[in-house]
Amino acid sequence: MSGISVQSLVVSLVIVAAGCLGAYLLFRAIQWLSRRADRGRYQIDGMLLRIFAPPISVLVGFGSVTYALYRLPQVREQFSQWDGAQRALFVLTGTWILASLVKNLIREYGLPLASRTDTDVDERVVRLLDLTAIYVIWIGGVLIALRELGIEVTAFLASLGIAGLAVALAAKTILSNVLAGVTLTADRNFRVGDRIEVGDYIGDVLAINLHKTVIRTRSNEIVMIPNDVLGTEVIVNHMLPEHKTRIELTIGVAYGTNLDRATSLLHDILRGTDRILQTPAPEVNVASLGDHAVVLQVLLWIDAPRGKRAVRDDVYRRALSRFAEAGIDIPFPQRVVRITEGAGPVDAP
């Protein structure tokens, strides 16, 4: 590449500098226009400007660099010696622009749209689509560029298919977890913030990732459950279809107790507890006639599944106090032993 005149080189460098500066200024100008458009009536205008700003700026910069190089005869001669180099360079540049355009389109339009849904499944699918689209575009662009350079890509595609099969087999568990996670959230079996019961674990859902679900148990322990396990387990959602949940209590009273009086006292207790709902109305029923007591069953509803133990404790404490004031006994198991006088010894067999 000897023989390039200083004047031509300086002019080319000036063109490159001017083109890069112009691309930067154009990018900043479009960003400024997008912020102005966001405050206008149609926010889609600002979104479109942000989507097209990087590709247009790069296209301007690339055009200036290409013109600056090709105005030098020596550079044109070097490119002409390698057939397809110019086309391959254009293909790779177009690939970058297309990938950038798709990425900005998904992130500017897809993610905000997905974030407004009830669950985060749409957001995770959009992110997965973003990553997949970028890789597909780049793989396709590189293959086209290699073909323009005269490189056979058939064997490469075959190797890529075999490698993809091997990766899929090796990542079988990961893929299973990912698909199970998408299925779980798409069916809306539970959402972030719900209290669920899976096997021996009861806790609040903190996050539903692509391969695992994270819950915080009532003991403040973080449990990470693979999504494919959740796909085969029985899941109890304590917050669906509604947050309100039912509590069942049992209280025994002594035989001979005025059951209407005991029932009335229990209803007073249930009306005086804040978290107990009055619709559906609490119920007090005779559940069974036990060996030592008449067992009363108390059915009540609270506004959310969290705090069951506190409500249960409050009701039991109030019942003990009110029953003691009313003279109602809460019996405990007793065993009566009778000793009969004059019983003879038992002969051994």
Beta strands, then each sheet from edge to edge (+ up, - down):
strand 1: 195-198
strand 2: 201-208
strand 3: 212-217
strand 4: 222-226
strand 5: 235-237
strand 6: 245-253
strand 7: 283-289
strand 8: 294-302
sheet 1: 4+ 3- 2+ 1- 5+
sheet 2: 6+ 8- 7+
end
